[in-house]
Amino acid sequence: QSVLEALDLRFGPIPDGLRDSIEAIADPEKLRALHRAAIVSDSLDSFAASL
């Protein structure tokens, strides 16, 4: 959830496909890495490349 919140705050509404991909991830380490990526990425496209 924190990944989605960070993305929403930085970039606005998150496309459904990207949201679904993130919600399907259960690995805590991967989610932690994605949270960091959400904070430092320049764009949603840049973030999506880290998936």
Biopython code that builds the backbone (N, CA, C, O; Angstrom):
import numpy as np
from Bio.PDB.StructureBuilder import StructureBuilder

atoms = [
    (1, "GLN", "N", (0.817, -1.202, 0.000)),
    (1, "GLN", "CA", (0.000, 0.000, 0.000)),
    (1, "GLN", "C", (0.858, 1.262, 0.000)),
    (1, "GLN", "O", (0.506, 2.246, -0.651)),
    (2, "SER", "N", (1.959, 1.247, 0.709)),
    (2, "SER", "CA", (2.802, 2.443, 0.759)),
    (2, "SER", "C", (3.405, 2.767, -0.602)),
    (2, "SER", "O", (3.660, 3.931, -0.910)),
    (3, "VAL", "N", (3.631, 1.746, -1.413)),
    (3, "VAL", "CA", (4.144, 1.981, -2.771)),
    (3, "VAL", "C", (3.107, 2.763, -3.566)),
    (3, "VAL", "O", (3.438, 3.748, -4.228)),
    (4, "LEU", "N", (1.870, 2.331, -3.502)),
    (4, "LEU", "CA", (0.801, 3.004, -4.243)),
    (4, "LEU", "C", (0.587, 4.427, -3.737)),
    (4, "LEU", "O", (0.356, 5.339, -4.532)),
    (5, "GLU", "N", (0.660, 4.622, -2.437)),
    (5, "GLU", "CA", (0.495, 5.967, -1.877)),
    (5, "GLU", "C", (1.607, 6.896, -2.348)),
    (5, "GLU", "O", (1.351, 8.044, -2.713)),
    (6, "ALA", "N", (2.836, 6.401, -2.338)),
    (6, "ALA", "CA", (3.964, 7.223, -2.784)),
    (6, "ALA", "C", (3.807, 7.593, -4.254)),
    (6, "ALA", "O", (4.043, 8.739, -4.638)),
    (7, "LEU", "N", (3.409, 6.627, -5.075)),
    (7, "LEU", "CA", (3.221, 6.913, -6.502)),
    (7, "LEU", "C", (2.098, 7.918, -6.719)),
    (7, "LEU", "O", (2.226, 8.843, -7.522)),
    (8, "ASP", "N", (0.998, 7.731, -5.999)),
    (8, "ASP", "CA", (-0.143, 8.631, -6.151)),
    (8, "ASP", "C", (0.218, 10.056, -5.735)),
    (8, "ASP", "O", (-0.178, 11.015, -6.398)),
    (9, "LEU", "N", (0.954, 10.197, -4.656)),
    (9, "LEU", "CA", (1.363, 11.534, -4.207)),
    (9, "LEU", "C", (2.299, 12.206, -5.208)),
    (9, "LEU", "O", (2.201, 13.410, -5.446)),
    (10, "ARG", "N", (3.193, 11.435, -5.785)),
    (10, "ARG", "CA", (4.189, 12.009, -6.693)),
    (10, "ARG", "C", (3.642, 12.249, -8.091)),
    (10, "ARG", "O", (3.937, 13.276, -8.704)),
    (11, "PHE", "N", (2.838, 11.299, -8.609)),
    (11, "PHE", "CA", (2.486, 11.342, -10.027)),
    (11, "PHE", "C", (0.989, 11.419, -10.312)),
    (11, "PHE", "O", (0.593, 11.490, -11.476)),
    (12, "GLY", "N", (0.152, 11.406, -9.281)),
    (12, "GLY", "CA", (-1.285, 11.444, -9.509)),
    (12, "GLY", "C", (-1.842, 10.042, -9.703)),
    (12, "GLY", "O", (-1.207, 9.058, -9.325)),
    (13, "PRO", "N", (-3.019, 9.955, -10.287)),
    (13, "PRO", "CA", (-3.682, 8.654, -10.432)),
    (13, "PRO", "C", (-2.784, 7.615, -11.118)),
    (13, "PRO", "O", (-2.093, 7.906, -12.094)),
    (14, "ILE", "N", (-2.820, 6.417, -10.581)),
    (14, "ILE", "CA", (-1.995, 5.322, -11.089)),
    (14, "ILE", "C", (-2.826, 4.497, -12.066)),
    (14, "ILE", "O", (-3.947, 4.106, -11.741)),
    (15, "PRO", "N", (-2.296, 4.225, -13.253)),
    (15, "PRO", "CA", (-3.038, 3.390, -14.213)),
    (15, "PRO", "C", (-3.376, 2.023, -13.608)),
    (15, "PRO", "O", (-2.588, 1.450, -12.856)),
    (16, "ASP", "N", (-4.559, 1.514, -13.952)),
    (16, "ASP", "CA", (-5.036, 0.258, -13.368)),
    (16, "ASP", "C", (-4.062, -0.898, -13.570)),
    (16, "ASP", "O", (-3.856, -1.692, -12.653)),
    (17, "GLY", "N", (-3.466, -1.006, -14.744)),
    (17, "GLY", "CA", (-2.541, -2.106, -15.013)),
    (17, "GLY", "C", (-1.335, -2.070, -14.097)),
    (17, "GLY", "O", (-0.895, -3.107, -13.601)),
    (18, "LEU", "N", (-0.804, -0.888, -13.874)),
    (18, "LEU", "CA", (0.343, -0.734, -12.978)),
    (18, "LEU", "C", (-0.067, -1.036, -11.542)),
    (18, "LEU", "O", (0.657, -1.706, -10.805)),
    (19, "ARG", "N", (-1.230, -0.536, -11.155)),
    (19, "ARG", "CA", (-1.755, -0.798, -9.802)),
    (19, "ARG", "C", (-1.913, -2.309, -9.586)),
    (19, "ARG", "O", (-1.518, -2.833, -8.544)),
    (20, "ASP", "N", (-2.486, -2.997, -10.560)),
    (20, "ASP", "CA", (-2.692, -4.444, -10.442)),
    (20, "ASP", "C", (-1.364, -5.184, -10.312)),
    (20, "ASP", "O", (-1.249, -6.124, -9.525)),
    (21, "SER", "N", (-0.366, -4.764, -11.080)),
    (21, "SER", "CA", (0.951, -5.412, -11.023)),
    (21, "SER", "C", (1.571, -5.259, -9.643)),
    (21, "SER", "O", (2.150, -6.206, -9.110)),
    (22, "ILE", "N", (1.453, -4.076, -9.066)),
    (22, "ILE", "CA", (2.026, -3.830, -7.737)),
    (22, "ILE", "C", (1.270, -4.625, -6.676)),
    (22, "ILE", "O", (1.881, -5.223, -5.791)),
    (23, "GLU", "N", (-0.057, -4.631, -6.768)),
    (23, "GLU", "CA", (-0.861, -5.341, -5.770)),
    (23, "GLU", "C", (-0.628, -6.848, -5.809)),
    (23, "GLU", "O", (-0.880, -7.533, -4.818)),
    (24, "ALA", "N", (-0.154, -7.374, -6.935)),
    (24, "ALA", "CA", (0.092, -8.811, -7.061)),
    (24, "ALA", "C", (1.406, -9.240, -6.409)),
    (24, "ALA", "O", (1.654, -10.436, -6.258)),
    (25, "ILE", "N", (2.243, -8.288, -6.022)),
    (25, "ILE", "CA", (3.547, -8.606, -5.439)),
    (25, "ILE", "C", (3.394, -8.851, -3.940)),
    (25, "ILE", "O", (2.855, -8.019, -3.210)),
    (26, "ALA", "N", (3.880, -10.013, -3.498)),
    (26, "ALA", "CA", (3.769, -10.376, -2.084)),
    (26, "ALA", "C", (5.117, -10.356, -1.366)),
    (26, "ALA", "O", (5.157, -10.378, -0.136)),
    (27, "ASP", "N", (6.196, -10.316, -2.099)),
    (27, "ASP", "CA", (7.537, -10.370, -1.508)),
    (27, "ASP", "C", (7.878, -9.048, -0.819)),
    (27, "ASP", "O", (7.969, -8.015, -1.482)),
    (28, "PRO", "N", (8.068, -9.067, 0.503)),
    (28, "PRO", "CA", (8.349, -7.825, 1.241)),
    (28, "PRO", "C", (9.599, -7.093, 0.757)),
    (28, "PRO", "O", (9.616, -5.863, 0.719)),
    (29, "GLU", "N", (10.637, -7.828, 0.390)),
    (29, "GLU", "CA", (11.867, -7.183, -0.093)),
    (29, "GLU", "C", (11.620, -6.453, -1.409)),
    (29, "GLU", "O", (12.103, -5.338, -1.606)),
    (30, "LYS", "N", (10.872, -7.079, -2.303)),
    (30, "LYS", "CA", (10.550, -6.443, -3.590)),
    (30, "LYS", "C", (9.697, -5.200, -3.349)),
    (30, "LYS", "O", (9.908, -4.172, -3.991)),
    (31, "LEU", "N", (8.742, -5.284, -2.436)),
    (31, "LEU", "CA", (7.893, -4.130, -2.133)),
    (31, "LEU", "C", (8.702, -2.989, -1.524)),
    (31, "LEU", "O", (8.454, -1.822, -1.824)),
    (32, "ARG", "N", (9.671, -3.323, -0.669)),
    (32, "ARG", "CA", (10.543, -2.293, -0.095)),
    (32, "ARG", "C", (11.342, -1.598, -1.187)),
    (32, "ARG", "O", (11.471, -0.373, -1.188)),
    (33, "ALA", "N", (11.879, -2.383, -2.117)),
    (33, "ALA", "CA", (12.650, -1.816, -3.223)),
    (33, "ALA", "C", (11.760, -0.947, -4.111)),
    (33, "ALA", "O", (12.192, 0.105, -4.583)),
    (34, "LEU", "N", (10.528, -1.381, -4.339)),
    (34, "LEU", "CA", (9.604, -0.591, -5.157)),
    (34, "LEU", "C", (9.206, 0.702, -4.450)),
    (34, "LEU", "O", (9.015, 1.729, -5.100)),
    (35, "HIS", "N", (9.082, 0.659, -3.133)),
    (35, "HIS", "CA", (8.757, 1.875, -2.386)),
    (35, "HIS", "C", (9.869, 2.902, -2.562)),
    (35, "HIS", "O", (9.608, 4.083, -2.789)),
    (36, "ARG", "N", (11.111, 2.439, -2.456)),
    (36, "ARG", "CA", (12.245, 3.345, -2.684)),
    (36, "ARG", "C", (12.216, 3.891, -4.106)),
    (36, "ARG", "O", (12.435, 5.082, -4.327)),
    (37, "ALA", "N", (11.944, 3.011, -5.071)),
    (37, "ALA", "CA", (11.893, 3.437, -6.473)),
    (37, "ALA", "C", (10.779, 4.459, -6.685)),
    (37, "ALA", "O", (10.945, 5.402, -7.458)),
    (38, "ALA", "N", (9.648, 4.281, -6.007)),
    (38, "ALA", "CA", (8.538, 5.226, -6.140)),
    (38, "ALA", "C", (8.939, 6.612, -5.656)),
    (38, "ALA", "O", (8.470, 7.621, -6.183)),
    (39, "ILE", "N", (9.799, 6.658, -4.661)),
    (39, "ILE", "CA", (10.223, 7.940, -4.098)),
    (39, "ILE", "C", (11.237, 8.648, -4.993)),
    (39, "ILE", "O", (11.214, 9.874, -5.101)),
    (40, "VAL", "N", (12.120, 7.895, -5.631)),
    (40, "VAL", "CA", (13.213, 8.524, -6.383)),
    (40, "VAL", "C", (13.020, 8.553, -7.898)),
    (40, "VAL", "O", (13.773, 9.237, -8.592)),
    (41, "SER", "N", (12.041, 7.835, -8.425)),
    (41, "SER", "CA", (11.841, 7.797, -9.882)),
    (41, "SER", "C", (11.406, 9.153, -10.415)),
    (41, "SER", "O", (10.695, 9.905, -9.748)),
    (42, "ASP", "N", (11.847, 9.447, -11.629)),
    (42, "ASP", "CA", (11.499, 10.712, -12.274)),
    (42, "ASP", "C", (10.103, 10.707, -12.888)),
    (42, "ASP", "O", (9.513, 11.764, -13.108)),
    (43, "SER", "N", (9.575, 9.508, -13.165)),
    (43, "SER", "CA", (8.273, 9.408, -13.822)),
    (43, "SER", "C", (7.671, 8.036, -13.538)),
    (43, "SER", "O", (8.349, 7.140, -13.035)),
    (44, "LEU", "N", (6.388, 7.882, -13.866)),
    (44, "LEU", "CA", (5.761, 6.570, -13.732)),
    (44, "LEU", "C", (6.413, 5.565, -14.665)),
    (44, "LEU", "O", (6.575, 4.398, -14.306)),
    (45, "ASP", "N", (6.788, 6.007, -15.862)),
    (45, "ASP", "CA", (7.452, 5.101, -16.804)),
    (45, "ASP", "C", (8.771, 4.604, -16.233)),
    (45, "ASP", "O", (9.099, 3.423, -16.340)),
    (46, "SER", "N", (9.513, 5.503, -15.633)),
    (46, "SER", "CA", (10.779, 5.125, -15.003)),
    (46, "SER", "C", (10.531, 4.131, -13.871)),
    (46, "SER", "O", (11.266, 3.153, -13.730)),
    (47, "PHE", "N", (9.508, 4.374, -13.073)),
    (47, "PHE", "CA", (9.170, 3.449, -11.997)),
    (47, "PHE", "C", (8.770, 2.092, -12.564)),
    (47, "PHE", "O", (9.233, 1.059, -12.081)),
    (48, "ALA", "N", (7.919, 2.086, -13.578)),
    (48, "ALA", "CA", (7.428, 0.832, -14.155)),
    (48, "ALA", "C", (8.578, -0.024, -14.682)),
    (48, "ALA", "O", (8.487, -1.251, -14.682)),
    (49, "ALA", "N", (9.644, 0.607, -15.125)),
    (49, "ALA", "CA", (10.804, -0.137, -15.616)),
    (49, "ALA", "C", (11.465, -0.934, -14.495)),
    (49, "ALA", "O", (12.187, -1.893, -14.767)),
    (50, "SER", "N", (11.232, -0.554, -13.243)),
    (50, "SER", "CA", (11.839, -1.272, -12.123)),
    (50, "SER", "C", (11.018, -2.482, -11.689)),
    (50, "SER", "O", (11.448, -3.241, -10.821)),
    (51, "LEU", "N", (9.846, -2.667, -12.282)),
    (51, "LEU", "CA", (9.017, -3.828, -11.932)),
    (51, "LEU", "C", (9.597, -5.113, -12.478)),
    (51, "LEU", "O", (9.025, -6.184, -12.275)),
]
sb = StructureBuilder()
sb.init_structure("model")
sb.init_model(0)
sb.init_chain("A")
sb.init_seg("    ")
for serial, (resi, resn, name, xyz) in enumerate(atoms, 1):
    if name == "N":
        sb.init_residue(resn, " ", resi, " ")
    sb.init_atom(name, np.array(xyz, "f"), 0.0, 1.0, " ", f" {name:<3s}", serial, name[0])
structure = sb.get_structure()
